[in-house]
Amino acid sequence: MKESASDFSIVKNYVELKAKYDTEMRTVTESSRALEGKYKSHIAMLESEIAKRNEYIKTQEAKLQELTQKVAEKDEQIKNLGGQLNKIKMGSPQAPGADADAKKSKFGMFK
C-alpha cells in the first residue's frame, strides 16, 4: 500500500524530523561555542606565558651580553698585565749567580 502525497502523517514526520534537526543543530552550535570560548581563554593564557618567557629570554640575553663584555675586558687586562710582566722580566735580567751574590752580601760582615 502506497502512501499518498496528501497524507498528513508524512508532513507530520517531516515537521518532527525538522524539529529534531533544529534541536541537534542548537546543541552542536552551543557546545562548539562553549569549546571555542574555553580554547580562546586557554590560547590567551598561553600567549601571555609566551610573552613572559620572551621577556625573560631578552633579559637573560642582555645579562649574557654584559658578562661577555666583562670577560672581554678582563681578557684585555690580562693581556696588558702579561705584556707588562714580560717587559719587567726583560728589563731586569738576573744572572744565575745573582742569588749567590745576595747570599754573600748577607754574610759579608762575617768574613
NUTI-928151 format. One record per residue: chain; residue in three letters; x, y, z of N, C-alpha, C in turn; residue number from 1. Coordinates in pm, 1 decimal. Atoms other than C-alpha are relative to their C-alpha. Layout:
N
[pt A; ALA; [X; Y; Z]; [X; Y; Z]; [X; Y; Z]; NUM]
...
END
This chain:
111
[pt A; MET; [81.9; -114.5; 0.0]; [0.0; 0.0; 0.0]; [88.9; 124.4; 0.0]; 1]
[pt A; LYS; [-79.2; -120.1; 19.3]; [145.7; 329.2; -110.2]; [-67.6; 116.8; 68.6]; 2]
[pt A; GLU; [54.6; -116.0; -67.7]; [110.2; 642.8; 95.2]; [-27.2; 108.9; -102.8]; 3]
[pt A; SER; [31.2; -108.2; 92.0]; [-50.0; 932.4; -75.6]; [75.4; 125.7; 41.8]; 4]
[pt A; ALA; [-75.2; -122.6; -23.6]; [126.9; 1266.7; -105.3]; [-79.1; 95.9; 86.8]; 5]
[pt A; SER; [81.4; -90.8; -79.1]; [-163.0; 1436.5; 67.9]; [-21.6; -50.2; 141.6]; 6]
[pt A; ASP; [16.4; 56.9; -133.2]; [-133.0; 1219.3; 377.6]; [67.7; 91.4; 103.5]; 7]
[pt A; PHE; [-49.9; -92.4; -101.3]; [-87.8; 1435.2; 689.7]; [112.9; -61.7; 82.8]; 8]
[pt A; SER; [-103.0; 66.3; -79.7]; [134.1; 1175.0; 864.0]; [139.4; 22.9; -59.2]; 9]
[pt A; ILE; [-128.6; -27.2; 64.4]; [410.9; 1236.5; 608.2]; [47.4; 140.4; 38.2]; 10]
[pt A; VAL; [-33.3; -137.4; -35.6]; [403.5; 1609.3; 676.6]; [37.6; 6.5; 148.6]; 11]
[pt A; LYS; [-27.9; 1.8; -142.4]; [395.1; 1539.8; 1049.8]; [139.5; -58.5; 26.0]; 12]
[pt A; ASN; [-133.3; 59.5; -15.0]; [705.6; 1315.6; 1021.7]; [109.7; 99.4; -41.4]; 13]
[pt A; TYR; [-97.7; -100.0; 44.3]; [889.9; 1585.5; 828.0]; [13.6; 114.6; 101.2]; 14]
[pt A; VAL; [-3.3; -107.4; -99.2]; [797.9; 1850.2; 1085.7]; [75.1; -48.1; 125.6]; 15]
[pt A; GLU; [-71.0; 55.7; -115.6]; [917.7; 1622.8; 1368.6]; [149.8; -14.4; -28.7]; 16]
[pt A; LEU; [-139.9; 13.7; 40.5]; [1239.8; 1549.4; 1178.7]; [68.6; 136.5; -3.1]; 17]
[pt A; LYS; [-55.0; -136.6; 4.2]; [1291.4; 1922.3; 1119.6]; [22.5; 52.1; 141.0]; 18]
[pt A; ALA; [-14.6; -44.3; -138.2]; [1238.3; 1994.6; 1491.4]; [118.4; -69.5; 65.6]; 19]
[pt A; LYS; [-112.1; 74.6; -54.9]; [1482.6; 1720.4; 1587.7]; [132.0; 53.6; -57.9]; 20]
[pt A; TYR; [-119.7; -57.1; 65.2]; [1735.4; 1857.5; 1335.4]; [36.0; 134.9; 61.0]; 21]
[pt A; ASP; [-24.7; -132.7; -58.3]; [1697.2; 2211.1; 1473.0]; [54.6; -12.4; 143.0]; 22]
[pt A; THR; [-47.0; 21.1; -136.8]; [1744.1; 2085.5; 1831.0]; [145.4; -46.2; 0.4]; 23]
[pt A; GLU; [-137.8; 50.3; 9.2]; [2058.5; 1893.4; 1737.1]; [95.7; 110.5; -45.7]; 24]
[pt A; MET; [-83.8; -109.8; 48.8]; [2196.4; 2195.1; 1548.4]; [27.3; 100.7; 111.5]; 25]
[pt A; ARG; [-18.7; -91.5; -111.9]; [2138.6; 2418.6; 1851.6]; [98.0; -58.2; 101.9]; 26]
[pt A; THR; [-87.9; 66.3; -96.8]; [2309.2; 2166.2; 2079.8]; [145.3; 1.7; -48.7]; 27]
[pt A; VAL; [-135.1; 2.3; 56.3]; [2609.8; 2130.9; 1848.2]; [57.9; 140.9; -3.9]; 28]
[pt A; THR; [-46.2; -138.1; 7.1]; [2633.9; 2507.2; 1798.7]; [38.7; 51.5; 138.5]; 29]
[pt A; GLU; [-29.5; -44.1; -136.2]; [2618.4; 2575.6; 2173.8]; [125.8; -67.2; 54.3]; 30]
[pt A; SER; [-119.3; 69.0; -50.3]; [2877.2; 2310.8; 2253.4]; [125.1; 49.1; -72.5]; 31]
[pt A; SER; [-116.9; -52.2; 72.3]; [3107.9; 2441.1; 1980.1]; [35.8; 140.6; 48.7]; 32]
[pt A; ARG; [-26.7; -133.1; -54.9]; [3070.8; 2796.2; 2115.3]; [66.1; -10.5; 137.4]; 33]
[pt A; ALA; [-59.0; 18.7; -132.9]; [3148.0; 2674.2; 2467.5]; [146.1; -43.9; -12.6]; 34]
[pt A; LEU; [-137.1; 46.2; 21.3]; [3456.1; 2487.7; 2344.8]; [87.2; 111.0; -57.7]; 35]
[pt A; GLU; [-74.9; -111.2; 60.0]; [3561.1; 2787.1; 2136.8]; [39.7; 101.8; 106.7]; 36]
[pt A; GLY; [-30.6; -93.0; -109.4]; [3539.3; 3014.8; 2441.2]; [106.1; -56.5; 93.2]; 37]
[pt A; LYS; [-97.6; 65.1; -87.0]; [3731.2; 2764.8; 2650.7]; [138.5; 4.0; -63.3]; 38]
[pt A; TYR; [-130.1; 2.9; 66.9]; [4007.8; 2733.3; 2393.1]; [55.8; 139.4; -23.9]; 39]
[pt A; LYS; [-48.4; -137.8; 14.0]; [4024.0; 3108.3; 2336.3]; [65.8; 46.9; 128.8]; 40]
[pt A; SER; [-60.0; -40.5; -127.6]; [4087.9; 3164.3; 2706.6]; [131.2; -75.6; 23.3]; 41]
[pt A; HIS; [-122.9; 78.1; -13.6]; [4346.6; 2884.4; 2704.4]; [109.7; 56.7; -90.4]; 42]
[pt A; ILE; [-96.2; -59.3; 93.6]; [4516.8; 3038.4; 2399.7]; [51.8; 132.8; 55.2]; 43]
[pt A; ALA; [-42.1; -128.2; -57.9]; [4521.0; 3380.2; 2569.3]; [97.1; -22.4; 115.5]; 44]
[pt A; MET; [-89.2; 31.1; -110.9]; [4681.1; 3226.1; 2878.3]; [137.4; -43.0; -52.8]; 45]
[pt A; LEU; [-126.8; 46.0; 57.8]; [4945.8; 3052.1; 2667.0]; [76.5; 114.4; -65.5]; 46]
[pt A; GLU; [-66.9; -114.6; 62.6]; [5017.7; 3370.3; 2472.6]; [63.7; 90.4; 105.0]; 47]
[pt A; SER; [-58.6; -83.0; -105.7]; [5071.0; 3563.4; 2795.4]; [122.1; -68.8; 60.3]; 48]
[pt A; GLU; [-115.5; 74.6; -51.1]; [5302.8; 3289.3; 2920.0]; [117.9; 10.1; -97.9]; 49]
[pt A; ILE; [-105.5; -14.3; 101.2]; [5497.5; 3305.1; 2593.6]; [60.3; 139.2; 6.5]; 50]
[pt A; ALA; [-50.7; -137.3; -10.1]; [5525.5; 3682.8; 2628.1]; [91.4; 14.3; 121.3]; 51]
[pt A; LYS; [-83.8; -5.1; -119.9]; [5662.0; 3641.9; 2982.5]; [133.3; -69.6; -24.3]; 52]
[pt A; ARG; [-123.4; 73.7; 27.1]; [5914.4; 3383.5; 2866.1]; [88.6; 75.4; -98.0]; 53]
[pt A; ASN; [-79.2; -79.7; 94.0]; [6021.8; 3602.3; 2575.4]; [69.4; 115.0; 72.0]; 54]
[pt A; GLU; [-58.3; -109.1; -78.4]; [6078.9; 3888.8; 2818.2]; [115.6; -52.2; 85.1]; 55]
[pt A; TYR; [-105.1; 61.3; -80.5]; [6281.2; 3658.8; 3044.6]; [122.5; -32.4; -86.8]; 56]
[pt A; ILE; [-109.5; 32.7; 92.2]; [6488.6; 3541.6; 2747.0]; [75.6; 126.3; -38.8]; 57]
[pt A; LYS; [-66.0; -126.1; 35.2]; [6557.6; 3901.7; 2645.5]; [86.6; 49.7; 115.7]; 58]
[pt A; THR; [-76.3; -43.6; -117.0]; [6669.2; 3982.9; 2999.9]; [126.9; -84.3; 15.1]; 59]
[pt A; GLN; [-115.5; 88.6; -12.4]; [6896.5; 3679.9; 3009.5]; [101.8; 25.9; -110.8]; 60]
[pt A; GLU; [-91.9; -32.4; 109.3]; [7043.6; 3769.1; 2669.3]; [77.0; 128.4; 30.1]; 61]
[pt A; ALA; [-67.1; -125.1; -36.8]; [7119.6; 4119.8; 2795.6]; [106.5; -26.9; 107.0]; 62]
[pt A; LYS; [-97.3; 34.7; -103.6]; [7290.1; 3975.5; 3104.8]; [118.5; -74.6; -60.7]; 63]
[pt A; LEU; [-106.4; 75.8; 65.5]; [7485.9; 3734.3; 2886.6]; [92.0; 92.0; -78.9]; 64]
[pt A; GLN; [-79.4; -95.4; 77.2]; [7598.1; 4016.5; 2660.9]; [87.9; 84.0; 93.8]; 65]
[pt A; GLU; [-75.5; -79.3; -97.4]; [7705.6; 4221.8; 2964.3]; [116.1; -81.3; 56.5]; 66]
[pt A; LEU; [-105.4; 85.9; -54.1]; [7900.3; 3929.7; 3110.5]; [106.4; -30.1; -104.2]; 67]
[pt A; THR; [-96.2; 23.3; 107.5]; [8062.7; 3859.3; 2774.3]; [90.7; 120.8; -16.4]; 68]
[pt A; GLN; [-79.3; -122.2; 10.4]; [8175.4; 4220.2; 2757.8]; [98.5; 8.9; 117.2]; 69]
[pt A; LYS; [-88.9; -3.9; -116.7]; [8318.4; 4198.4; 3111.9]; [114.5; -100.0; -16.1]; 70]
[pt A; VAL; [-103.8; 100.6; 21.8]; [8504.8; 3878.9; 3021.3]; [101.2; 50.1; -101.8]; 71]
[pt A; ALA; [-90.9; -54.9; 100.9]; [8649.2; 4050.0; 2713.3]; [90.4; 107.1; 62.5]; 72]
[pt A; GLU; [-79.8; -103.2; -67.5]; [8762.5; 4343.9; 2929.0]; [105.4; -64.1; 90.6]; 73]
[pt A; LYS; [-95.0; 68.6; -88.1]; [8924.2; 4107.9; 3180.3]; [109.9; -68.0; -81.8]; 74]
[pt A; ASP; [-100.6; 59.8; 87.2]; [9099.4; 3922.3; 2896.0]; [100.2; 104.9; -47.0]; 75]
[pt A; GLU; [-87.9; -109.4; 44.2]; [9235.2; 4253.6; 2771.3]; [92.3; 42.6; 114.4]; 76]
[pt A; GLN; [-82.7; -35.0; -115.6]; [9357.5; 4339.7; 3122.2]; [108.0; -105.5; 23.4]; 77]
[pt A; ILE; [-97.3; 107.6; -18.3]; [9526.9; 4000.1; 3148.9]; [110.5; 10.2; -105.4]; 78]
[pt A; LYS; [-100.5; -16.1; 105.1]; [9699.9; 4056.3; 2813.7]; [94.5; 115.4; 32.2]; 79]
[pt A; ASN; [-82.3; -116.4; -35.3]; [9819.3; 4400.1; 2925.8]; [94.2; -32.1; 115.7]; 80]
[pt A; LEU; [-83.7; 34.9; -115.2]; [9945.5; 4267.8; 3259.0]; [107.9; -101.0; -39.4]; 81]
[pt A; GLY; [-99.5; 95.7; 48.6]; [10118.3; 3979.1; 3082.7]; [110.8; 69.8; -77.1]; 82]
[pt A; GLY; [-99.2; -78.5; 74.0]; [10289.8; 4224.6; 2849.8]; [88.4; 79.3; 94.2]; 83]
[pt A; GLN; [-78.7; -75.7; -97.4]; [10398.2; 4440.8; 3143.2]; [93.9; -92.2; 76.8]; 84]
[pt A; LEU; [-83.6; 96.3; -70.0]; [10530.8; 4134.0; 3323.8]; [119.3; -41.3; -85.8]; 85]
[pt A; ASN; [-108.8; 35.2; 91.1]; [10733.3; 4036.1; 3017.9]; [100.8; 113.3; -11.9]; 86]
[pt A; LYS; [-89.4; -115.2; 7.6]; [10873.6; 4389.5; 2993.2]; [86.3; 9.4; 125.5]; 87]
[pt A; ILE; [-74.5; -5.0; -125.9]; [10972.0; 4378.6; 3360.3]; [106.4; -109.5; 2.1]; 88]
[pt A; LYS; [-95.7; 110.1; 1.8]; [11139.1; 4040.0; 3315.8]; [115.8; 30.0; -95.1]; 89]
[pt A; MET; [-103.1; -32.2; 99.0]; [11327.0; 4160.4; 3007.3]; [84.5; 119.5; 44.2]; 90]
[pt A; GLY; [-69.2; -121.3; -42.2]; [11423.5; 4492.0; 3165.6]; [99.2; -24.4; 112.6]; 91]
[pt A; SER; [-92.7; 27.3; -111.4]; [11592.9; 4345.1; 3472.4]; [44.6; -145.8; -7.4]; 92]
[pt A; PRO; [-45.4; 138.6; 10.4]; [11779.8; 4031.6; 3368.4]; [80.0; -38.9; 123.8]; 93]
[pt A; GLN; [-71.7; 49.7; -116.6]; [11905.6; 3830.6; 3662.5]; [89.4; -114.2; -44.6]; 94]
[pt A; ALA; [-96.1; 104.6; 35.1]; [12214.5; 3622.9; 3617.3]; [-20.8; -117.4; 93.6]; 95]
[pt A; PRO; [19.0; 115.0; -86.8]; [12217.8; 3272.6; 3755.7]; [74.2; 13.6; 132.2]; 96]
[pt A; GLY; [-74.7; -17.1; -124.1]; [12472.5; 3378.7; 4016.4]; [-50.3; 113.9; 84.6]; 97]
[pt A; ALA; [50.2; -114.4; -74.9]; [12262.9; 3670.7; 4140.4]; [-42.1; -41.1; 140.4]; 98]
[pt A; ASP; [38.9; 48.0; -132.0]; [12129.3; 3462.2; 4427.7]; [124.2; -21.6; 86.5]; 99]
[pt A; ALA; [-124.9; 20.3; -75.4]; [12484.0; 3376.5; 4526.8]; [54.5; 133.1; 48.5]; 100]
[pt A; ASP; [-44.7; -133.1; -41.8]; [12575.9; 3749.6; 4535.5]; [-82.7; 49.8; 117.8]; 101]
[pt A; ALA; [86.4; -43.1; -109.2]; [12279.0; 3816.5; 4757.3]; [37.9; -71.1; 129.1]; 102]
[pt A; LYS; [-40.7; 74.5; -119.8]; [12392.1; 3543.4; 4998.2]; [134.6; 50.0; 53.1]; 103]
[pt A; LYS; [-131.3; -49.5; -41.7]; [12749.5; 3679.2; 5001.0]; [-13.8; 133.8; 71.8]; 104]
[pt A; SER; [15.7; -128.6; -64.9]; [12635.0; 4029.6; 5087.2]; [-64.2; -14.6; 137.4]; 105]
[pt A; LYS; [65.3; 22.9; -127.5]; [12426.0; 3890.8; 5364.9]; [102.7; -43.4; 105.1]; 106]
[pt A; PHE; [-98.8; 53.0; -93.7]; [12717.9; 3709.4; 5517.8]; [135.1; 71.9; -13.7]; 107]
[pt A; GLY; [-124.6; -72.4; 21.7]; [12981.6; 3965.5; 5407.5]; [57.5; 55.7; 126.8]; 108]
[pt A; MET; [-44.9; -59.4; -123.6]; [13007.2; 4105.1; 5754.0]; [83.4; -100.5; 83.3]; 109]
[pt A; PHE; [-70.6; 100.0; -79.0]; [13140.6; 3777.3; 5893.2]; [127.3; -49.9; -64.7]; 110]
[pt A; LYS; [-121.3; 43.9; 69.0]; [13435.4; 3742.6; 5650.0]; [121.2; 29.7; 75.4]; 111]
END
